[in-house]
């Protein structure tokens, strides 16, 4: 099969479309024929080894042989392992893997899969997993969101942000989104009650207004981010598309600072990282079937142009997600 690999760290140009063996599946895995995928900052950070900490998992000097890029996907079940109970050949599914979805087929543990909502295209379903999962876990688990709370999302027009706005509304919150001028109407169309254009107003000047602030951008200090929160408000750090480039820890540095600071300030600071699981995928699928959440796709690229897709998202200005069609 065809798959995108990389044998040295650097810009997306180092990626190679190679012929590789189709993955074998274990008793608890499903082989999915990939119909669509999507790209995330996670992907270009792996290619560039940015942060440098990524080398611990992928190889210190060079990427380990056989690594295939990609996390998100949607496709059709081709084979199932002996212990798989929830899926059968022919099922249309979506899900996530740590690496491996930028290929014509991927082996997936059954606990990282869910049935694709019928109303979604493969491209839409492939755009869900990492971004929507992170948004859901940030709001629900790290943020302890409750109905009626006032929530602010900094970075509301990006991949995670477009899901965060919709999920916060579905959970009963009053939502304010922060974005640039060109994205104001998009964020408003997602259900935001208020939209702040960061080119005109600084959301950190709104002292004591919000119960929960989800920061996806990473371009403000912790002290500034705490200012808009109520005395018992929560700050959720997602990682930051704008933070920590070229450094050892990258976006994790801000999260580490938050963990060290949180015990000494009145406002709780929590971090969220992507934790794949099928229960959350099924919950997201239900919300999408009810039309409470819909993936926003900026544009699509063909499978043969995945390096171009990574170059497109790397500056951090994509509106929603960027999908890959096979």
ABEGO torsion letter per residue (X at the ends): XBBBBBABBEBAAABBBBBBBBBBBBAABBBBBBABBBBBAAAAAAAAGOBAAAAAAAEAABBBBGBBBEABBBBBBABBBAABAABBBGBBBBEBBABGABBABBBBBAAABBBBBAABBAAAAAAAAAAAAAAAAAAAAAAGBBBGBBBBBBGAABAAAAAAAAAAAAAGBBBBBBBBAAAAAAAAAAGBABBBBAAABBAAABBGABABBBBAAGABBAAAAAAABBAABBBBBAGEAABGBGBAAEAAAAAAAAAAAAAABABBBBBBBBBBBAAAAAAAAAAAAAGABBBBBABBBBAAAAAAAAAAAAAGABBEBBBBBX
